[in-house]
Amino acid sequence: MKNKRTFITQLLIILGVVVLINFLSGTFFLRLDFTQDNRYTLSEATKDILRNLEEPVTVTAYFTEDLPAVYGAVKRDFKDLLIEFSQVSRGNVVYEFVNPNENEQSEMEAMQQGVQPLLINIREKDQVKQQKAYLGALLQYGDRKEVIPFVQQSAAMEYALASSVKKLSVEDKPAVAFIQGHGEPSLRALQQVKSQLDVLYHVTAVTLSDTTEALSGFSTAVILKPTDQYQDWEKTQLDQFLSRGGNLVLALNRVEGNLETMQGFAVETGLEEWLIQKGIVLESDFVVDQRCASVGVRQQQGLFSYTTQMPFHYLPMASVFADHPITKGLENVVFPFASSLSFTGDTTVKFKPLVSSSDHAGTQPTPVYFNIQKKWSKNDFPLSGITLGAAITGITSDGIPLSLVVFSDGDFAVNGEGQQAQQLAGDNVSLLVNSIDWLSDDTGLIALRTKGITSRPIKELEDSTKILLKWINFILPLFLIIVYGFIRRQRKNALRVKRMEVGYVK
């Protein structure tokens, strides 16, 4: 009888613990994050955005049910993220999940809100078939709406959700001017950059005028890839803009390469002399780097022609970044036809290199003829750490305050227009947008944008080291197999001898 009462008591205790755990899990949310990049830990920027919400944000998540595991994980992580958003915002983030595949009305609603289906392959009864899957969300804040057409896995999920909440809740967006009128690319040629800037800023194309102060009302201006000359009165306006506390991002092509004529030449816009007065020197040289991007080379073999990807050392792929908010989280940025950047100013101005070449780089003076068939050697890359971008702050000797970010290439963040448009790597876009954020914004989204590890490139190795590793990978497994076979044979021989001994008992 006593044992029976003890059993019932233990059973009731276990049931009570289970009920308590379920109650606590529904009330409190906690998850441990052991990832290197704190992928599942909300950033301080996100927490600040959520704590400052004055009205509730309603999130309607359109997710198809019973998807394959990889897509099911996206839904699970998104739901966990919404739970955390709700807790941090003290209930100001309200959410619900809708299955658009349940009926035609729900599916039509999702598509009308801007959530488009994806076609995914699923296996059913040993057959592969395609199914429409929805993985998007609609956010509403008062009468404002924002759509996430497709929720991505990993750290990009937090940025998409936090930036959408910020875009809805911000009342007065600061304005960012992209200066035009000197051959600069239009805003249509900056689709990815503009898309990210639209979250926090009013992005405006501005043409300087000699009769009005065109940059009044702007805290930050961007000069990107001009090709024509800046007049003296325009440089004076830039000085006046800086004197009022304005910020400038300059991404200038000091050199230009033409792959059709295979020639490289210097570019003069008048801004080079203007920068020299501030101690910033953009050399008219081409930076070449052993670590570079590739170009497609058309080759002919008999009657057939084909395209081969070959390294083109005039397209440095930068992976050396300073410990700075602008470059935090970046790993690879391609600079098409960059030049070297240096500083000759006084100690009242702080020059902080942000992006540098690899340890195997060099420079070539203009003009240059691009020989795609050239056999490059170590002697062509005698330099290391050539500065490609820098942040400059302080006050010049003539009393002009400086708050600049300068890059020695203007193409790295340009998509282009029409048939020439191309999709850029995320790090290329983030470098320019982060520069504008660092000068203009204090919300902290600059750190969230590049949160997470995007790639882990293999370290560049010498050819001799590559050959050595290749032979080690080939010989070592064979050697281990031989050693294992030898040891096993010795053990069997020893066992055979032992069995032949008089009095052996198994």
C-alpha positions in Angstrom: 0.0 0.0 0.0 2.9 2.3 0.9 4.6 1.6 -2.4 1.3 2.4 -4.3 1.0 5.8 -2.5 4.6 6.6 -3.2 4.1 5.8 -6.9 1.0 8.0 -7.1 2.8 10.8 -5.3 5.8 10.6 -7.7 3.4 10.5 -10.7 1.5 13.6 -9.5 4.9 15.5 -8.9 6.0 14.6 -12.5 2.6 15.8 -13.9 2.9 19.0 -11.9 6.4 19.6 -13.2 5.3 19.1 -16.8 2.3 21.4 -16.4 4.6 24.1 -14.8 7.2 23.8 -17.6 4.4 24.2 -20.2 3.1 27.2 -18.4 6.5 28.8 -18.1 7.4 28.1 -21.7 4.2 29.8 -22.8 4.9 32.8 -20.6 8.6 33.1 -21.0 10.9 32.5 -23.9 14.5 31.6 -23.7 17.0 30.0 -26.1 20.7 29.5 -25.7 22.9 30.8 -28.5 26.2 28.9 -29.1 26.8 30.2 -32.6 30.1 32.1 -33.3 28.2 35.2 -34.7 25.4 35.2 -32.1 22.9 34.5 -34.8 20.1 33.7 -32.4 20.7 36.7 -30.0 18.9 39.9 -30.6 21.2 42.8 -31.2 21.0 46.0 -29.2 19.9 47.9 -32.3 16.8 45.6 -32.6 16.0 46.0 -28.9 16.2 49.7 -29.1 13.8 49.8 -32.1 11.3 47.5 -30.3 11.5 49.4 -27.0 10.7 52.7 -28.7 7.5 51.5 -30.4 4.6 53.7 -29.6 1.9 51.7 -31.2 1.5 47.9 -31.8 3.0 46.3 -34.9 0.9 43.5 -36.3 2.7 40.8 -38.2 0.7 38.4 -40.4 3.0 35.5 -41.4 2.0 33.7 -44.5 3.6 30.2 -44.2 2.6 27.0 -45.9 2.1 24.1 -43.6 3.9 20.7 -43.8 6.8 21.8 -45.8 10.1 19.9 -46.1 12.4 20.2 -43.1 14.6 22.9 -44.6 11.6 25.2 -45.0 10.0 24.1 -41.8 13.1 25.3 -40.0 12.6 28.8 -41.5 9.1 28.9 -40.1 10.2 27.7 -36.7 13.0 30.3 -36.5 10.7 33.1 -37.7 8.2 32.2 -35.0 10.9 32.1 -32.3 12.1 35.5 -33.5 8.5 36.9 -33.3 8.2 35.7 -29.8 11.3 37.5 -28.8 10.2 40.6 -30.6 6.9 40.5 -28.7 8.6 40.1 -25.3 11.2 42.8 -25.9 8.6 45.3 -27.2 6.4 44.5 -24.1 3.6 43.2 -26.3 3.8 45.8 -29.0 4.6 43.1 -31.6 1.5 41.0 -32.3 1.6 38.1 -34.7 -0.4 35.4 -36.3 0.4 32.6 -38.8 -1.9 32.0 -41.8 -1.7 29.0 -44.1 -2.3 30.4 -47.6 -2.7 26.9 -49.1 -5.7 26.2 -46.9 -8.2 27.8 -49.2 -8.3 30.1 -52.2 -9.4 33.1 -50.1 -6.2 32.9 -47.9 -4.0 32.4 -51.0 -5.5 35.4 -52.8 -5.1 37.5 -49.7 -1.4 36.6 -49.4 -0.7 37.4 -53.0 -2.6 40.7 -52.8 -0.4 41.7 -49.9 2.7 41.1 -51.9 3.7 37.7 -50.7 4.4 35.6 -53.8 4.7 31.8 -53.8 7.8 29.8 -54.5 7.9 26.6 -56.4 9.6 23.9 -54.4 10.2 20.2 -55.0 8.8 17.7 -52.6 9.0 13.9 -52.6 5.8 12.0 -52.2 5.4 8.2 -52.6 8.7 7.9 -54.4 7.8 10.7 -56.8 9.0 14.3 -57.0 6.4 17.0 -57.6 6.3 20.8 -57.4 4.3 22.6 -54.8 3.6 26.3 -54.2 5.0 27.4 -50.9 4.5 30.7 -49.1 7.2 32.1 -46.7 6.5 35.8 -46.3 5.0 38.3 -43.9 3.0 41.5 -43.8 3.7 44.1 -41.2 1.1 46.8 -40.3 1.7 49.9 -38.1 -1.3 52.1 -38.0 -2.2 52.8 -41.6 1.3 51.9 -42.9 2.2 48.5 -44.4 5.5 46.8 -45.2 5.9 43.4 -46.9 8.7 40.8 -46.5 8.0 38.7 -49.7 10.4 35.9 -48.7 11.8 35.3 -45.2 15.4 34.2 -45.4 17.1 31.9 -43.0 19.9 32.9 -40.6 20.8 36.4 -39.5 19.2 38.0 -42.5 15.9 37.2 -40.9 16.5 39.5 -38.0 17.6 42.4 -40.2 14.6 42.0 -42.5 12.2 42.1 -39.6 13.9 44.8 -37.5 14.4 47.1 -40.5 10.8 46.7 -41.6 9.6 47.6 -38.1 12.0 50.6 -38.1 10.8 51.7 -41.6 7.2 51.6 -40.4 7.7 53.4 -37.1 10.1 56.2 -38.1 8.3 59.5 -38.4 10.8 61.9 -40.0 13.5 60.3 -42.1 16.7 62.2 -42.6 17.5 63.0 -46.3 20.6 61.7 -48.1 21.7 63.5 -51.3 23.2 61.8 -54.3 24.9 64.5 -56.2 24.3 64.4 -60.0 25.3 66.4 -63.0 28.9 65.2 -63.6 28.3 61.8 -65.2 27.4 60.1 -61.9 25.1 57.0 -62.2 21.4 57.8 -61.6 19.5 56.4 -58.7 18.0 53.8 -61.1 21.5 52.3 -61.5 21.8 51.9 -57.7 18.8 49.6 -57.1 20.4 47.5 -54.2 21.9 50.5 -52.4 18.7 52.6 -52.7 16.6 49.6 -51.5 18.6 49.4 -48.3 18.8 53.2 -47.8 15.0 53.6 -48.2 14.5 51.9 -44.8 15.9 54.9 -42.9 16.3 57.8 -45.4 14.7 59.9 -48.1 17.2 59.3 -50.9 17.3 62.3 -53.3 19.1 63.1 -56.5 20.6 66.6 -56.2 22.2 68.9 -58.8 24.4 71.6 -57.5 23.5 75.2 -58.5 25.5 78.4 -58.4 22.5 80.4 -57.4 21.1 78.3 -54.5 22.4 76.2 -51.7 21.4 72.8 -53.1 22.7 70.8 -50.1 20.8 72.7 -47.4 18.6 70.3 -45.4 20.9 67.4 -46.0 23.2 65.9 -43.3 25.0 63.5 -45.7 25.8 63.8 -49.4 27.3 61.1 -51.7 29.5 61.7 -54.7 29.7 58.4 -56.7 31.7 57.8 -59.8 31.7 61.2 -61.5 33.3 61.4 -64.9 33.1 65.2 -65.7 34.9 68.2 -64.1 33.7 69.8 -60.9 33.9 73.6 -61.1 35.5 75.8 -58.5 32.1 77.2 -57.2 30.9 73.6 -56.8 34.0 72.7 -54.7 33.3 75.9 -52.6 29.7 74.6 -52.0 31.2 71.3 -50.8 33.5 73.2 -48.4 30.5 75.2 -47.1 28.5 72.0 -46.6 31.3 70.5 -44.6 31.7 73.7 -42.6 28.0 73.4 -41.5 28.7 69.9 -40.1 27.7 68.0 -43.3 29.1 64.6 -44.1 30.4 63.3 -47.4 30.9 59.9 -48.9 33.2 60.0 -52.0 33.7 56.9 -54.2 35.8 58.2 -57.1 37.3 56.5 -60.1 40.9 58.0 -60.3 41.5 55.4 -63.1 39.3 53.6 -65.5 39.7 50.4 -67.5 38.1 49.5 -70.8 37.9 45.8 -71.4 36.9 46.2 -75.1 40.1 48.1 -76.0 42.1 46.4 -73.1 43.4 49.8 -72.0 43.5 51.7 -68.7 43.8 55.4 -68.3 43.7 58.2 -65.6 40.5 60.1 -64.8 40.4 63.8 -63.9 37.3 65.4 -62.2 38.8 68.2 -60.2 38.0 66.5 -57.0 41.5 65.1 -56.8 43.0 68.5 -56.2 40.2 69.4 -53.8 41.0 66.3 -51.7 44.8 67.0 -51.9 44.1 70.3 -50.1 42.7 68.2 -47.2 45.7 65.9 -47.2 44.0 63.0 -49.1 45.8 61.7 -52.1 44.2 59.5 -54.8 47.0 58.3 -57.0 46.6 57.8 -60.7 47.7 54.2 -60.6 46.1 50.8 -60.9 46.1 48.5 -57.8 46.8 44.9 -58.8 46.3 42.1 -56.3 47.0 38.5 -56.3 43.6 38.0 -54.6 41.3 39.1 -57.4 38.0 38.5 -59.2 37.8 36.7 -62.6 36.7 37.7 -66.0 35.4 35.6 -68.9 37.8 35.2 -71.7 36.6 34.0 -75.1 38.7 31.2 -76.6 38.7 29.3 -79.8 39.5 25.7 -80.3 39.0 24.5 -83.9 35.4 25.2 -84.9 34.3 25.6 -81.3 34.5 28.7 -79.1 34.0 28.8 -75.3 34.4 31.1 -72.4 37.0 30.5 -69.7 37.1 32.3 -66.3 40.6 33.7 -65.7 41.9 35.8 -62.7 42.1 39.5 -63.6 44.5 41.1 -61.1 43.1 44.6 -61.9 39.9 43.7 -60.0 41.2 43.4 -56.4 39.0 41.3 -54.1 39.5 43.0 -50.7 39.3 40.9 -47.6 41.4 43.0 -45.2 39.1 45.3 -43.2 39.6 47.5 -40.2 37.8 47.0 -36.9 35.3 49.7 -37.6 31.5 49.9 -37.7 31.5 50.5 -41.4 33.4 47.3 -42.2 32.2 45.0 -39.3 31.0 41.7 -40.7 32.3 42.3 -44.2 34.4 39.6 -45.8 34.8 40.2 -49.5 34.4 43.4 -51.6 35.4 43.5 -55.3 36.8 46.9 -56.4 36.9 47.1 -60.2 39.9 49.2 -61.2 40.9 50.8 -57.9 43.8 53.1 -57.2 45.9 53.6 -54.1 44.8 56.1 -51.4 47.1 57.8 -48.9 47.2 60.7 -46.4 49.6 63.6 -46.2 47.6 65.9 -43.8 48.5 67.1 -40.3 47.8 65.6 -36.9 44.5 67.5 -36.4 42.9 65.1 -38.9 42.4 61.4 -38.2 42.9 59.1 -41.2 41.5 55.6 -40.6 42.1 53.0 -43.3 39.0 50.9 -43.7 39.7 48.6 -46.6 43.2 47.4 -47.8 44.6 45.1 -50.4 46.1 41.7 -49.5 49.7 41.1 -48.6 50.5 40.4 -52.2 49.6 43.5 -54.2 51.2 46.2 -56.3 50.6 49.3 -58.4 51.0 50.1 -62.1 51.1 53.7 -63.4 48.8 54.8 -66.2 48.3 54.3 -69.1 48.1 50.5 -68.9 47.6 47.8 -71.5 45.8 44.8 -70.1 47.5 41.6 -71.2 45.0 38.9 -70.2 47.6 36.2 -71.1 50.3 37.6 -68.9 52.1 35.2 -66.6 52.1 36.9 -63.2 54.9 36.3 -60.7 55.6 37.2 -57.1 57.6 40.2 -58.3 54.5 41.8 -59.6 53.0 41.9 -56.1 55.7 43.5 -53.9 53.4 45.6 -51.7 51.0 44.8 -48.9 48.1 46.6 -47.3 47.5 49.3 -50.0 44.6 51.5 -48.7 41.5 51.4 -50.9 39.1 53.2 -48.5 39.3 55.3 -45.4 37.4 57.4 -42.9 38.7 60.9 -42.3 37.6 63.1 -39.4 38.9 66.2 -37.7 39.6 69.8 -38.7 42.0 71.0 -41.4 44.6 73.7 -41.0 42.3 76.2 -42.6 39.5 75.4 -40.1 37.2 73.2 -42.2 35.8 70.3 -40.3 36.1 67.0 -42.1 33.7 64.1 -41.8 34.4 62.0 -44.9 34.5 58.5 -46.1 36.6 58.1 -49.3 37.0 55.1 -51.6 39.4 54.9 -54.5 36.8 53.2 -56.7 33.3 54.3 -57.7 32.0 51.1 -59.4 31.9 48.7 -56.5 28.3 49.5 -55.5 26.8 50.4 -59.0 24.3 47.9 -60.5 23.9 49.7 -63.8 20.8 50.1 -66.0 19.0 48.2 -68.6 20.8 45.2 -70.1 24.0 46.3 -68.4 22.5 45.9 -64.9 24.0 43.2 -62.7 23.4 41.8 -59.2 26.1 42.8 -56.7 27.4 40.8 -53.8 25.9 41.8 -50.5 29.2 43.0 -49.0 29.7 45.5 -51.9 26.4 47.1 -51.2 26.8 47.0 -47.5 30.1 48.8 -47.6 28.5 51.9 -49.2 25.3 51.8 -47.2 27.3 51.3 -43.9 29.4 54.3 -44.7 26.3 56.5 -45.1 24.8 54.9 -41.9 28.0 55.6 -39.9 27.9 59.3 -40.9 24.1 59.8 -40.6 22.4 57.2 -38.3 22.6 56.3 -34.7 20.1 53.5 -34.5 22.7 50.7 -34.8 21.2 49.0 -37.8 24.7 49.4 -39.4 25.9 46.5 -37.2 22.7 44.4 -37.8 22.9 44.6 -41.6 26.2 42.6 -41.8 25.5 40.4 -38.7 26.4 36.8 -39.4 29.0 35.0 -41.4 28.5 35.0 -45.1 31.4 33.0 -46.2 34.6 31.3 -45.1 37.0 31.6 -48.1 40.0 29.2 -48.2 43.2 31.0 -47.4 45.4 31.7 -50.4 48.3 29.3 -50.6 51.5 29.2 -52.5 51.6 26.8 -55.5 54.3 24.7 -53.8 52.1 24.4 -50.7 49.1 23.4 -52.8 51.1 20.7 -54.5 52.4 19.4 -51.1 48.8 19.3 -49.7 47.6 17.5 -52.8 50.2 14.7 -52.5 49.5 14.4 -48.7 45.8 14.0 -49.4 46.6 11.3 -52.0 49.3 9.4 -50.1 48.2 9.7 -46.5 45.0 7.6 -46.8 47.0 4.8 -48.6 49.7 4.9 -46.0 47.1 4.6 -43.2 45.4 1.7 -44.9 48.8 -0.1 -45.3 49.7 0.6 -41.6 46.3 -0.7 -40.5 46.7 -3.9 -42.7 50.2 -4.5 -41.3 49.1 -4.1 -37.7 46.1 -6.4 -38.3 48.3 -9.0 -39.9 50.7 -8.9 -37.0 47.9 -9.4 -34.5 46.5 -12.4 -36.5 50.0 -14.0 -36.7 50.4 -13.5 -32.9 47.0 -15.1 -32.3 47.9 -18.0 -34.6 51.1 -18.7 -32.7 49.3 -18.5 -29.4 46.7 -21.0 -30.6 49.5 -23.4 -31.5 50.9 -23.4 -28.0 50.4 -26.4 -25.8 47.6 -25.9 -23.3 45.9 -23.0 -25.2 42.4 -22.4 -23.9 40.1 -20.0 -25.8 
